[in-house]
C-alpha cells in the first residue's frame, strides 16, 4: 500500500506512451501470429454468427407456432386460411347487398299489394274466419306465428 499510483490518473498517460511507441516502431507480425489472430477472429465471428442464426431460427419457429395457432383457432372456432379475413369481408359485403336488395324488393311488393288489396276489398272481406279460428285454438305462440306467416304468404301468392 505505499505510493502505488491510482490507475485512473495514470491510465491516460500510459495509453499515450503506448500509442507513441507503437507509432514510432511498427513491427510486422509473423505468419504464426497472423494465423493465430485469424483463427481466433474466425472462431469469434463463427460463434457470433451461430448465435445470430439460432435467435433467428427461434423467432421464426415462434412466429410459425403463433400463425398455426391463429389458423386453427380455438375449440369452437373454424380453421382459417391465410386469406380468410378477406374472404369473410367479401362474404359479409355480399350478404349485406343481397339483404338490402331483398328488403327493397319486399318493400316494393308490400306497397303494391297494399294498394291493390285496399282498392278491391272492403275491410269486412279481409277478415278470414279460418285465420281467426286458428288463433282461438289453444296453440302455442310459435304455432300461431307460423300459421299467420303461412297464411300471409298464401295470400300474397294468390294476389300475384
DSSP file (Angstrom, degrees, kcal/mol; ACC not computed):
  #  RESIDUE AA STRUCTURE BP1 BP2  ACC     N-H-->O    O-->H-N    N-H-->O    O-->H-N    TCO  KAPPA ALPHA  PHI   PSI    X-CA   Y-CA   Z-CA
    1    1 A X              0   0    0      0, 0.0     0, 0.0     0, 0.0     0, 0.0   0.000 360.0 360.0 360.0  27.4    0.0    0.0    0.0
    2    2 A X        -     0   0    0      1,-0.1     2,-0.3     3,-0.0     0, 0.0   0.722 360.0 -24.3 -80.0-119.7    2.6    2.6   -0.2
    3    3 A X  S    S+     0   0    0      2,-0.0     2,-0.3     0, 0.0    -1,-0.1  -0.183  80.2 149.4 -96.7  41.6    3.0    5.0   -3.0
    4    4 A X        -     0   0    0     -2,-0.3     2,-0.1     1,-0.1     0, 0.0  -0.602  47.2-121.7 -75.0 132.0    1.2    3.0   -5.7
    5    5 A X        -     0   0    0     -2,-0.3     2,-0.2     1,-0.1    -1,-0.1  -0.408  23.1-108.1 -75.3 150.5   -0.4    5.3   -8.2
    6    6 A X     >  -     0   0    0      1,-0.1     4,-1.6    -2,-0.1     3,-0.4  -0.563  21.9-134.4 -74.6 139.9   -4.1    5.1   -8.9
    7    7 A X  H  > S+     0   0    0     -2,-0.2     4,-2.6     1,-0.2     5,-0.2   0.817 100.1  63.0 -68.4 -31.2   -4.9    3.6  -12.3
    8    8 A X  H  > S+     0   0    0      1,-0.2     4,-0.6     2,-0.2    -1,-0.2   0.901 108.7  40.8 -63.5 -38.3   -7.5    6.2  -13.2
    9    9 A X  H  > S+     0   0    0     -3,-0.4     4,-0.5     1,-0.2     3,-0.2   0.894 122.4  39.4 -74.2 -40.2   -4.9    9.0  -13.1
   10   10 A X  H  X S+     0   0    0     -4,-1.6     4,-2.8     1,-0.2     5,-0.2   0.706  95.4  81.9 -85.2 -21.1   -2.1    7.1  -14.8
   11   11 A X  H  X S+     0   0    0     -4,-2.6     4,-2.4     1,-0.2     5,-0.2   0.891  92.8  47.0 -56.8 -46.3   -4.3    5.3  -17.4
   12   12 A X  H  X S+     0   0    0     -4,-0.6     4,-1.8    -3,-0.2    -1,-0.2   0.889 113.5  48.8 -63.3 -39.7   -4.4    8.2  -19.8
   13   13 A X  H  X S+     0   0    0     -4,-0.5     4,-2.2     2,-0.2    -2,-0.2   0.917 111.7  48.8 -66.5 -43.3   -0.7    8.8  -19.6
   14   14 A X  H  X S+     0   0    0     -4,-2.8     4,-2.7     1,-0.2     5,-0.2   0.916 110.0  51.3 -63.8 -43.6    0.1    5.1  -20.1
   15   15 A X  H  X S+     0   0    0     -4,-2.4     4,-2.3    -5,-0.2    -1,-0.2   0.894 109.6  50.7 -61.7 -39.1   -2.1    4.9  -23.2
   16   16 A X  H  X S+     0   0    0     -4,-1.8     4,-2.1     2,-0.2    -1,-0.2   0.918 111.1  47.8 -64.6 -42.5   -0.4    7.9  -24.7
   17   17 A X  H  X S+     0   0    0     -4,-2.2     4,-2.4     2,-0.2    -2,-0.2   0.918 112.2  49.4 -64.0 -43.8    3.0    6.4  -24.1
   18   18 A X  H  X S+     0   0    0     -4,-2.7     4,-2.4     1,-0.2    -2,-0.2   0.909 110.9  49.7 -63.7 -42.0    2.0    3.1  -25.7
   19   19 A X  H  X S+     0   0    0     -4,-2.3     4,-2.2    -5,-0.2    -1,-0.2   0.912 110.4  50.7 -62.1 -42.2    0.5    4.8  -28.7
   20   20 A X  H  X S+     0   0    0     -4,-2.1     4,-1.8     1,-0.2    -2,-0.2   0.928 111.7  46.8 -62.4 -45.4    3.6    6.8  -29.2
   21   21 A X  H  X S+     0   0    0     -4,-2.4     4,-2.1     1,-0.2    -1,-0.2   0.907 112.4  50.2 -63.2 -42.4    5.9    3.7  -29.0
   22   22 A X  H  < S+     0   0    0     -4,-2.4    -1,-0.2     1,-0.2    -2,-0.2   0.864 112.0  47.1 -67.1 -35.4    3.6    1.7  -31.4
   23   23 A X  H  < S+     0   0    0     -4,-2.2     3,-0.4    -5,-0.2    -1,-0.2   0.823 111.9  50.9 -75.8 -29.9    3.6    4.5  -34.0
   24   24 A X  H  < S+     0   0    0     -4,-1.8     2,-0.4     1,-0.2    -2,-0.2   0.912 122.5  25.4 -73.7 -42.4    7.4    5.0  -33.8
   25   25 A X  S  < S-     0   0    0     -4,-2.1    -1,-0.2    -5,-0.2     2,-0.2  -0.680  74.3-170.7-127.4  79.0    8.4    1.4  -34.3
   26   26 A X        -     0   0    0     -2,-0.4     2,-0.4    -3,-0.4    -3,-0.1  -0.513  11.6-154.9 -70.6 134.1    5.8   -0.6  -36.2
   27   27 A X        -     0   0    0     -2,-0.2     2,-0.3    -5,-0.1    -2,-0.0  -0.875  12.1-126.7-109.6 140.4    6.6   -4.3  -36.2
   28   28 A X        -     0   0    0     -2,-0.4     2,-0.2     1,-0.1     0, 0.0  -0.655  28.9-120.8 -82.6 142.2    5.4   -6.7  -38.8
   29   29 A X        -     0   0    0     -2,-0.3     2,-0.1     1,-0.1    -1,-0.1  -0.542  24.3-115.4 -83.6 147.6    3.7   -9.8  -37.4
   30   30 A X     >  -     0   0    0     -2,-0.2     4,-2.5     1,-0.1     5,-0.2  -0.357  26.6-110.5 -75.2 162.2    5.0  -13.2  -38.1
   31   31 A X  H  > S+     0   0    0      1,-0.2     4,-2.2     2,-0.2     5,-0.1   0.849 119.3  54.8 -62.3 -34.3    3.0  -15.7  -40.1
   32   32 A X  H  > S+     0   0    0      2,-0.2     4,-2.1     1,-0.2    -1,-0.2   0.919 109.4  46.1 -66.1 -43.3    2.4  -17.8  -37.0
   33   33 A X  H  > S+     0   0    0      1,-0.2     4,-2.6     2,-0.2    -2,-0.2   0.905 111.8  52.1 -65.7 -41.4    0.9  -14.7  -35.1
   34   34 A X  H  X S+     0   0    0     -4,-2.5     4,-2.7     1,-0.2    -2,-0.2   0.904 109.0  50.3 -61.0 -40.9   -1.2  -13.8  -38.1
   35   35 A X  H  X S+     0   0    0     -4,-2.2     4,-2.6     2,-0.2    -1,-0.2   0.900 110.3  49.7 -64.4 -41.0   -2.6  -17.4  -38.2
   36   36 A X  H  X S+     0   0    0     -4,-2.1     4,-2.6     2,-0.2     5,-0.2   0.931 112.8  46.5 -63.5 -44.8   -3.4  -17.3  -34.5
   37   37 A X  H  X S+     0   0    0     -4,-2.6     4,-2.7     1,-0.2     5,-0.2   0.929 113.4  49.5 -62.5 -44.4   -5.2  -13.9  -34.9
   38   38 A X  H  X S+     0   0    0     -4,-2.7     4,-2.6     1,-0.2     5,-0.2   0.914 112.1  47.9 -60.5 -44.1   -7.1  -15.2  -38.0
   39   39 A X  H  X S+     0   0    0     -4,-2.6     4,-2.3     2,-0.2    -1,-0.2   0.910 112.9  47.3 -65.3 -42.8   -8.1  -18.4  -36.2
   40   40 A X  H  X S+     0   0    0     -4,-2.6     4,-2.4     2,-0.2    -1,-0.2   0.910 114.1  47.5 -67.6 -39.7   -9.3  -16.5  -33.1
   41   41 A X  H  X S+     0   0    0     -4,-2.7     4,-3.0    -5,-0.2     5,-0.3   0.919 112.2  48.9 -67.3 -41.9  -11.3  -14.0  -35.2
   42   42 A X  H  X S+     0   0    0     -4,-2.6     4,-2.1    -5,-0.2    -2,-0.2   0.902 113.2  47.1 -65.3 -38.3  -12.9  -16.6  -37.4
   43   43 A X  H  X S+     0   0    0     -4,-2.3     4,-2.4    -5,-0.2    -1,-0.2   0.907 113.1  49.7 -67.9 -38.9  -13.9  -18.6  -34.3
   44   44 A X  H  X S+     0   0    0     -4,-2.4     4,-2.3     1,-0.2    -2,-0.2   0.952 115.2  42.1 -62.7 -49.7  -15.3  -15.4  -32.6
   45   45 A X  H  X S+     0   0    0     -4,-3.0     4,-2.5     1,-0.2    -1,-0.2   0.827 112.0  56.6 -68.3 -30.0  -17.3  -14.4  -35.7
   46   46 A X  H  X S+     0   0    0     -4,-2.1     4,-2.4    -5,-0.3    -1,-0.2   0.924 108.9  45.3 -64.6 -44.0  -18.4  -18.0  -36.2
   47   47 A X  H  X S+     0   0    0     -4,-2.4     4,-2.5     2,-0.2    -2,-0.2   0.908 113.2  50.5 -66.9 -39.9  -19.8  -18.2  -32.7
   48   48 A X  H  X S+     0   0    0     -4,-2.3     4,-2.3     1,-0.2    -2,-0.2   0.921 112.3  47.2 -62.1 -42.3  -21.5  -14.8  -33.1
   49   49 A X  H  X S+     0   0    0     -4,-2.5     4,-2.7     2,-0.2    -2,-0.2   0.890 110.5  52.6 -65.4 -39.1  -23.0  -16.0  -36.4
   50   50 A X  H  X S+     0   0    0     -4,-2.4     4,-2.3     2,-0.2    -2,-0.2   0.924 111.3  46.3 -62.1 -44.6  -24.2  -19.2  -34.8
   51   51 A X  H  X S+     0   0    0     -4,-2.5     4,-2.3     2,-0.2    -2,-0.2   0.897 112.2  51.2 -64.7 -40.1  -25.9  -17.3  -32.0
   52   52 A X  H  X S+     0   0    0     -4,-2.3     4,-2.4     1,-0.2    -2,-0.2   0.930 111.9  46.4 -62.9 -45.0  -27.5  -14.9  -34.5
   53   53 A X  H  X S+     0   0    0     -4,-2.7     4,-2.6     1,-0.2    -1,-0.2   0.878 110.8  52.4 -66.1 -37.3  -28.8  -17.8  -36.6
   54   54 A X  H  X S+     0   0    0     -4,-2.3     4,-2.4     2,-0.2    -1,-0.2   0.896 110.1  48.9 -66.5 -38.1  -30.1  -19.6  -33.6
   55   55 A X  H  X S+     0   0    0     -4,-2.3     4,-2.6     2,-0.2    -2,-0.2   0.928 112.7  47.8 -64.1 -44.2  -32.0  -16.4  -32.5
   56   56 A X  H  X S+     0   0    0     -4,-2.4     4,-2.3     2,-0.2    -2,-0.2   0.905 112.3  49.1 -62.8 -41.5  -33.5  -16.0  -36.0
   57   57 A X  H  X S+     0   0    0     -4,-2.6     4,-2.7     2,-0.2     5,-0.2   0.908 111.0  50.2 -64.4 -42.2  -34.5  -19.7  -36.1
   58   58 A X  H  X S+     0   0    0     -4,-2.4     4,-2.6     1,-0.2    -2,-0.2   0.932 111.8  47.3 -61.8 -45.7  -36.1  -19.4  -32.7
   59   59 A X  H  X S+     0   0    0     -4,-2.6     4,-2.6     1,-0.2    -1,-0.2   0.880 111.9  51.0 -63.8 -37.2  -38.1  -16.3  -33.7
   60   60 A X  H  X S+     0   0    0     -4,-2.3     4,-2.3     2,-0.2    -2,-0.2   0.923 112.0  46.1 -66.4 -43.6  -39.1  -18.0  -37.0
   61   61 A X  H  X S+     0   0    0     -4,-2.7     4,-2.5     2,-0.2    -2,-0.2   0.902 113.2  50.5 -63.7 -40.4  -40.4  -21.1  -35.1
   62   62 A X  H  X S+     0   0    0     -4,-2.6     4,-2.1     2,-0.2    -2,-0.2   0.929 111.6  46.7 -63.7 -46.1  -42.2  -18.9  -32.6
   63   63 A X  H  X S+     0   0    0     -4,-2.6     4,-2.3     1,-0.2    -1,-0.2   0.884 112.3  51.8 -64.1 -37.9  -43.9  -16.9  -35.3
   64   64 A X  H  X S+     0   0    0     -4,-2.3     4,-2.5     2,-0.2    -2,-0.2   0.899 108.8  49.5 -65.1 -40.5  -44.8  -20.1  -37.1
   65   65 A X  H  X S+     0   0    0     -4,-2.5     4,-2.1     2,-0.2    -2,-0.2   0.892 111.8  48.8 -66.7 -37.7  -46.4  -21.6  -34.0
   66   66 A X  H  X S+     0   0    0     -4,-2.1     4,-2.4     2,-0.2    -2,-0.2   0.912 111.5  50.4 -65.4 -41.2  -48.4  -18.4  -33.4
   67   67 A X  H  X S+     0   0    0     -4,-2.3     4,-2.1     2,-0.2    -2,-0.2   0.909 111.4  46.9 -64.7 -42.3  -49.5  -18.5  -37.0
   68   68 A X  H  X S+     0   0    0     -4,-2.5     4,-2.6     2,-0.2     5,-0.2   0.889 112.2  50.6 -68.0 -36.7  -50.6  -22.1  -36.9
   69   69 A X  H  X S+     0   0    0     -4,-2.1     4,-2.2     1,-0.2    -2,-0.2   0.904 112.1  47.1 -65.5 -39.7  -52.5  -21.4  -33.6
   70   70 A X  H  < S+     0   0    0     -4,-2.4    -2,-0.2     2,-0.2    -1,-0.2   0.855 112.2  51.0 -68.4 -33.8  -54.2  -18.5  -35.1
   71   71 A X  H  < S+     0   0    0     -4,-2.1     9,-3.3    -5,-0.2    -2,-0.2   0.924 113.7  42.8 -68.9 -44.2  -55.1  -20.5  -38.2
   72   72 A X  H  < S-     0   0    0     -4,-2.6    -2,-0.2     7,-0.2    -1,-0.2   0.863  96.6-165.8 -72.0 -35.4  -56.6  -23.4  -36.2
   73   73 A X     <  -     0   0    0     -4,-2.2    -1,-0.1    -5,-0.2    -2,-0.1  -0.256  29.3 -45.0  79.6-170.6  -58.4  -21.1  -33.8
   74   74 A X        -     0   0    0      4,-0.1     3,-0.3    -4,-0.1     0, 0.0   0.091  69.4 -78.6 -83.4-162.3  -60.0  -22.1  -30.5
   75   75 A X  S    S+     0   0    0      1,-0.2    -1,-0.0     3,-0.0    -2,-0.0   0.924 129.1  32.9 -68.7 -46.5  -62.2  -25.1  -29.6
   76   76 A X  S    S+     0   0    0      2,-0.1     2,-0.2     0, 0.0    -1,-0.2   0.317 103.7  95.0 -95.6   8.7  -65.4  -23.8  -31.0
   77   77 A X  S    S-     0   0    0     -3,-0.3     2,-0.2    -5,-0.1     3,-0.0  -0.662  73.0-117.0-103.0 156.5  -63.9  -21.9  -33.9
   78   78 A X        -     0   0    0     -2,-0.2     2,-0.3     1,-0.1    -4,-0.1  -0.540  36.0 -98.0 -88.2 157.0  -63.4  -23.0  -37.5
   79   79 A X        -     0   0    0     -2,-0.2     2,-0.3    -6,-0.1    -7,-0.2  -0.556  42.2-149.6 -76.7 135.6  -59.9  -23.3  -39.1
   80   80 A X        -     0   0    0     -9,-3.3     2,-0.1    -2,-0.3    -7,-0.0  -0.743   4.4-138.0-108.4 151.7  -58.9  -20.3  -41.2
   81   81 A X    >   -     0   0    0     -2,-0.3     3,-1.4     1,-0.0     4,-0.3  -0.430  39.8 -95.4 -92.8 177.6  -56.8  -19.9  -44.3
   82   82 A X  T 3  S+     0   0    0      1,-0.3     3,-0.3    -2,-0.1     4,-0.1   0.820 126.5  38.0 -67.4 -29.1  -54.3  -17.1  -44.7
   83   83 A X  T 3> S+     0   0    0      1,-0.2     4,-2.1     2,-0.1    -1,-0.3   0.061  82.0 113.8-107.2  24.9  -56.8  -15.0  -46.7
   84   84 A X  H <> S+     0   0    0     -3,-1.4     4,-3.1     1,-0.2     5,-0.2   0.866  72.3  56.2 -65.3 -36.8  -59.8  -16.0  -44.6
   85   85 A X  H  > S+     0   0    0     -4,-0.3     4,-2.3    -3,-0.3    -1,-0.2   0.910 109.1  46.5 -64.3 -40.2  -60.4  -12.5  -43.3
   86   86 A X  H  > S+     0   0    0      2,-0.2     4,-2.2     1,-0.2    -1,-0.2   0.912 113.3  49.5 -65.4 -41.8  -60.6  -11.0  -46.8
   87   87 A X  H  X S+     0   0    0     -4,-2.1     4,-2.5     2,-0.2    -2,-0.2   0.922 111.0  49.3 -62.7 -43.7  -62.9  -13.8  -47.8
   88   88 A X  H  X S+     0   0    0     -4,-3.1     4,-2.6     1,-0.2     5,-0.2   0.902 109.9  51.3 -63.1 -40.9  -65.1  -13.2  -44.8
   89   89 A X  H  X S+     0   0    0     -4,-2.3     4,-2.4    -5,-0.2    -1,-0.2   0.918 111.3  47.8 -61.4 -42.8  -65.2   -9.5  -45.5
   90   90 A X  H  X S+     0   0    0     -4,-2.2     4,-2.5     2,-0.2    -2,-0.2   0.910 112.2  49.2 -65.1 -42.0  -66.3  -10.2  -49.1
   91   91 A X  H  X S+     0   0    0     -4,-2.5     4,-2.7     2,-0.2    -2,-0.2   0.911 111.8  48.7 -63.4 -42.4  -69.0  -12.6  -48.0
   92   92 A X  H  X S+     0   0    0     -4,-2.6     4,-2.4     2,-0.2    -2,-0.2   0.919 112.0  48.7 -64.4 -43.0  -70.4  -10.1  -45.4
   93   93 A X  H  X S+     0   0    0     -4,-2.4     4,-2.2     2,-0.2    -2,-0.2   0.910 112.5  49.0 -62.8 -41.7  -70.4   -7.4  -48.0
   94   94 A X  H  X S+     0   0    0     -4,-2.5     4,-2.5     2,-0.2    -2,-0.2   0.918 111.3  49.1 -63.8 -44.0  -72.2   -9.7  -50.5
   95   95 A X  H  X S+     0   0    0     -4,-2.7     4,-2.7     1,-0.2    -2,-0.2   0.893 110.3  51.6 -62.8 -39.5  -74.8  -10.7  -47.9
   96   96 A X  H  X S+     0   0    0     -4,-2.4     4,-2.5     2,-0.2    -1,-0.2   0.917 110.9  46.8 -64.9 -42.3  -75.4   -7.1  -47.0
   97   97 A X  H  X S+     0   0    0     -4,-2.2     4,-2.3     2,-0.2    -2,-0.2   0.914 114.2  47.7 -66.4 -40.9  -76.0   -6.1  -50.6
   98   98 A X  H  X S+     0   0    0     -4,-2.5     4,-2.7     2,-0.2    -2,-0.2   0.912 112.4  50.2 -62.9 -41.4  -78.3   -9.1  -51.1
   99   99 A X  H  X S+     0   0    0     -4,-2.7     4,-2.6     2,-0.2    -2,-0.2   0.912 111.4  46.9 -65.7 -42.8  -80.2   -8.3  -47.9
  100  100 A X  H  X S+     0   0    0     -4,-2.5     4,-2.4     2,-0.2    -1,-0.2   0.898 113.6  49.1 -66.6 -38.4  -80.7   -4.7  -48.8
  101  101 A X  H  X S+     0   0    0     -4,-2.3     4,-2.3     2,-0.2    -2,-0.2   0.921 113.5  46.5 -65.2 -42.8  -81.9   -5.6  -52.3
  102  102 A X  H  X S+     0   0    0     -4,-2.7     4,-2.7     2,-0.2    -2,-0.2   0.893 111.8  51.4 -65.3 -39.4  -84.3   -8.2  -50.9
  103  103 A X  H  X S+     0   0    0     -4,-2.6     4,-2.4     2,-0.2    -2,-0.2   0.915 111.3  47.1 -64.4 -43.1  -85.5   -5.7  -48.3
  104  104 A X  H  X S+     0   0    0     -4,-2.4     4,-2.3     2,-0.2    -2,-0.2   0.895 112.1  51.0 -64.9 -39.5  -86.2   -3.1  -51.0
  105  105 A X  H  X S+     0   0    0     -4,-2.3     4,-2.3     2,-0.2    -2,-0.2   0.920 111.5  46.9 -63.6 -44.5  -87.9   -5.8  -53.2
  106  106 A X  H  X S+     0   0    0     -4,-2.7     4,-2.8     1,-0.2    -2,-0.2   0.902 110.7  52.6 -63.9 -40.9  -90.2   -6.8  -50.3
  107  107 A X  H  X S+     0   0    0     -4,-2.4     4,-2.2     1,-0.2    -1,-0.2   0.904 110.0  48.2 -62.6 -41.1  -91.0   -3.2  -49.5
  108  108 A X  H  X S+     0   0    0     -4,-2.3     4,-2.3     2,-0.2    -1,-0.2   0.916 112.5  48.8 -64.2 -42.6  -92.0   -2.6  -53.1
  109  109 A X  H  X S+     0   0    0     -4,-2.3     4,-3.0     2,-0.2     5,-0.2   0.917 110.3  51.3 -63.1 -43.2  -94.2   -5.7  -53.1
  110  110 A X  H  X S+     0   0    0     -4,-2.8     4,-2.8     1,-0.2     5,-0.2   0.930 111.3  46.4 -61.1 -46.0  -95.8   -4.7  -49.9
  111  111 A X  H  X S+     0   0    0     -4,-2.2     4,-1.9     1,-0.2    -1,-0.2   0.907 115.2  46.7 -65.6 -39.6  -96.7   -1.3  -51.1
  112  112 A X  H  X S+     0   0    0     -4,-2.3     4,-2.1     2,-0.2    -2,-0.2   0.914 114.3  47.4 -67.1 -42.1  -98.0   -2.7  -54.4
  113  113 A X  H  X S+     0   0    0     -4,-3.0     4,-2.9     1,-0.2     5,-0.3   0.902 111.2  51.2 -66.3 -41.4 -100.0   -5.4  -52.7
  114  114 A X  H  X S+     0   0    0     -4,-2.8     4,-2.1    -5,-0.2    -1,-0.2   0.895 110.4  48.8 -64.3 -39.6 -101.5   -2.9  -50.1
  115  115 A X  H  X S+     0   0    0     -4,-1.9     4,-1.2    -5,-0.2    -1,-0.2   0.929 115.4  43.6 -65.9 -43.9 -102.6   -0.6  -52.9
  116  116 A X  H  X S+     0   0    0     -4,-2.1     4,-1.7     1,-0.2     5,-0.2   0.928 116.1  46.6 -67.6 -44.8 -104.3   -3.3  -54.9
  117  117 A X  H  X S+     0   0    0     -4,-2.9     4,-2.0     1,-0.2    -1,-0.2   0.856 109.9  52.9 -69.9 -33.9 -105.9   -5.0  -51.9
  118  118 A X  H  < S+     0   0    0     -4,-2.1    -1,-0.2    -5,-0.3    -2,-0.2   0.807 110.4  49.0 -72.4 -26.1 -107.2   -1.8  -50.5
  119  119 A X  H  < S+     0   0    0     -4,-1.2    -2,-0.2    -3,-0.2    -1,-0.2   0.882 120.0  32.8 -77.6 -38.1 -108.9   -0.9  -53.8
  120  120 A X  H  < S+     0   0    0     -4,-1.7     2,-0.4    -5,-0.1    -2,-0.2   0.728 112.4  57.4 -96.1 -23.3 -110.6   -4.2  -54.4
  121  121 A X     <  -     0   0    0     -4,-2.0     2,-0.2    -5,-0.2    -1,-0.0  -0.861  67.8-139.2-116.2 144.6 -111.5   -5.5  -51.0
  122  122 A X    >>  -     0   0    0     -2,-0.4     4,-1.1     1,-0.1     3,-1.0  -0.591  34.6-105.4 -90.3 160.9 -113.6   -4.0  -48.2
  123  123 A X  H >> S+     0   0    0      1,-0.3     4,-0.7    -2,-0.2     3,-0.6   0.873 120.1  51.4 -57.5 -40.0 -112.4   -4.3  -44.6
  124  124 A X  H 34 S+     0   0    0      1,-0.2    -1,-0.3     2,-0.2     3,-0.2   0.760 106.1  56.3 -71.8 -20.3 -115.0   -7.0  -43.7
  125  125 A X  H <4 S+     0   0    0     -3,-1.0    -1,-0.2     1,-0.2    -2,-0.2   0.741  98.7  62.0 -77.1 -22.5 -114.0   -9.0  -46.7
  126  126 A X  H << S+     0   0    0     -4,-1.1    -1,-0.2    -3,-0.6    -2,-0.2   0.751  80.1 102.8 -73.4 -22.7 -110.4   -9.1  -45.5
  127  127 A X     <  -     0   0    0     -4,-0.7     2,-0.6    -3,-0.2     3,-0.1  -0.389  59.8-157.6 -63.4 133.8 -111.5  -10.9  -42.4
  128  128 A X     >  -     0   0    0      1,-0.2     4,-2.1    -2,-0.1     5,-0.2  -0.949   9.0-164.1-117.5 112.7 -110.6  -14.6  -42.6
  129  129 A X  H  > S+     0   0    0     -2,-0.6     4,-2.8     1,-0.2     5,-0.2   0.870  90.9  55.6 -66.1 -36.1 -112.6  -16.8  -40.4
  130  130 A X  H  > S+     0   0    0      1,-0.2     4,-2.2     2,-0.2    -1,-0.2   0.905 108.4  48.7 -63.2 -40.0 -110.2  -19.7  -40.7
  131  131 A X  H  > S+     0   0    0      2,-0.2     4,-1.7     1,-0.2    -2,-0.2   0.917 112.1  48.4 -64.8 -43.1 -107.4  -17.4  -39.5
  132  132 A X  H  X S+     0   0    0     -4,-2.1     4,-1.8     1,-0.2    -2,-0.2   0.909 111.6  49.5 -65.2 -41.4 -109.4  -16.2  -36.5
  133  133 A X  H  X S+     0   0    0     -4,-2.8     4,-1.5     1,-0.2    -1,-0.2   0.890 107.7  55.1 -64.4 -38.1 -110.4  -19.8  -35.6
  134  134 A X  H  < S+     0   0    0     -4,-2.2    -1,-0.2     1,-0.2    -2,-0.2   0.873 109.0  47.5 -62.2 -36.8 -106.8  -20.8  -35.8
  135  135 A X  H  < S+     0   0    0     -4,-1.7     4,-0.3     1,-0.2    -1,-0.2   0.841 107.5  56.5 -72.9 -32.6 -105.8  -18.1  -33.4
  136  136 A X  H  < S+     0   0    0     -4,-1.8    -1,-0.2    -5,-0.1    -2,-0.2   0.804  88.2  93.1 -70.5 -28.1 -108.6  -19.1  -31.0
  137  137 A X  S  < S-     0   0    0     -4,-1.5     2,-2.0     1,-0.1    -3,-0.0  -0.202  95.8-100.5 -63.0 158.7 -107.5  -22.6  -30.7
  138  138 A X  S    S+     0   0    0      0, 0.0     2,-0.3     0, 0.0    -1,-0.1  -0.545  70.0 143.6 -84.2  78.8 -105.2  -23.4  -27.8
  139  139 A X        -     0   0    0     -2,-2.0     2,-0.0    -4,-0.3    -5,-0.0  -0.745  54.3 -97.3-110.6 161.1 -101.9  -23.4  -29.8
  140  140 A X     >  -     0   0    0     -2,-0.3     4,-2.2     1,-0.1     5,-0.2  -0.317  35.7-109.6 -71.9 163.5  -98.5  -22.3  -28.8
  141  141 A X  H  > S+     0   0    0      1,-0.2     4,-2.4     2,-0.2     5,-0.2   0.876 119.3  54.5 -62.7 -37.8  -97.4  -18.8  -29.7
  142  142 A X  H  > S+     0   0    0      1,-0.2     4,-2.5     2,-0.2    -1,-0.2   0.905 108.2  48.8 -63.8 -41.3  -94.9  -20.3  -32.2
  143  143 A X  H  > S+     0   0    0      2,-0.2     4,-2.6     1,-0.2    -2,-0.2   0.902 111.2  50.5 -64.5 -40.6  -97.6  -22.3  -33.9
  144  144 A X  H  X S+     0   0    0     -4,-2.2     4,-2.3     2,-0.2    -2,-0.2   0.909 111.7  47.2 -64.0 -41.8  -99.8  -19.2  -34.2
  145  145 A X  H  X S+     0   0    0     -4,-2.4     4,-2.5     2,-0.2    -2,-0.2   0.922 112.8  48.9 -66.3 -43.1  -97.0  -17.1  -35.7
  146  146 A X  H  X S+     0   0    0     -4,-2.5     4,-2.5     1,-0.2    -2,-0.2   0.910 111.5  50.0 -61.5 -42.8  -96.1  -19.9  -38.2
  147  147 A X  H  X S+     0   0    0     -4,-2.6     4,-2.3     1,-0.2    -1,-0.2   0.903 111.1  49.0 -62.7 -42.1  -99.8  -20.2  -39.1
  148  148 A X  H  X S+     0   0    0     -4,-2.3     4,-2.4     2,-0.2    -2,-0.2   0.904 111.6  48.8 -66.1 -41.2 -100.1  -16.4  -39.7
  149  149 A X  H  X S+     0   0    0     -4,-2.5     4,-2.5     2,-0.2    -2,-0.2   0.926 112.2  48.1 -65.2 -43.9  -96.9  -16.3  -41.8
  150  150 A X  H  X S+     0   0    0     -4,-2.5     4,-2.2     1,-0.2    -2,-0.2   0.919 112.7  48.9 -61.6 -42.9  -98.1  -19.2  -44.0
  151  151 A X  H  X S+     0   0    0     -4,-2.3     4,-2.1     1,-0.2    -1,-0.2   0.907 111.7  49.1 -63.5 -42.4 -101.5  -17.7  -44.4
  152  152 A X  H  X S+     0   0    0     -4,-2.4     4,-2.3     1,-0.2    -1,-0.2   0.904 110.5  49.7 -66.1 -41.7 -100.0  -14.3  -45.3
  153  153 A X  H  X S+     0   0    0     -4,-2.5     4,-2.3     1,-0.2    -1,-0.2   0.885 109.7  52.3 -65.9 -36.8  -97.6  -15.9  -47.9
  154  154 A X  H  X S+     0   0    0     -4,-2.2     4,-2.3     1,-0.2    -1,-0.2   0.912 109.7  49.0 -63.4 -41.4 -100.5  -17.8  -49.4
  155  155 A X  H  X S+     0   0    0     -4,-2.1     4,-2.0     1,-0.2    -2,-0.2   0.905 110.7  49.9 -65.0 -40.3 -102.5  -14.5  -49.8
  156  156 A X  H  X S+     0   0    0     -4,-2.3     4,-1.5     1,-0.2    -1,-0.2   0.903 111.7  48.3 -65.7 -39.6  -99.6  -12.8  -51.4
  157  157 A X  H  < S+     0   0    0     -4,-2.3    -1,-0.2     1,-0.2    -2,-0.2   0.878 110.2  52.2 -67.1 -37.1  -99.1  -15.6  -53.9
  158  158 A X  H  < S+     0   0    0     -4,-2.3    -1,-0.2     1,-0.2    -2,-0.2   0.878 110.0  48.6 -65.8 -36.9 -102.8  -15.6  -54.7
  159  159 A X  H  <        0   0    0     -4,-2.0    -1,-0.2     1,-0.2    -2,-0.2   0.796 360.0 360.0 -76.0 -27.6 -102.8  -11.9  -55.4
  160  160 A X     <        0   0    0     -4,-1.5    -1,-0.2    -5,-0.2    -2,-0.2   0.473 360.0 360.0 -84.0 360.0  -99.7  -12.0  -57.6
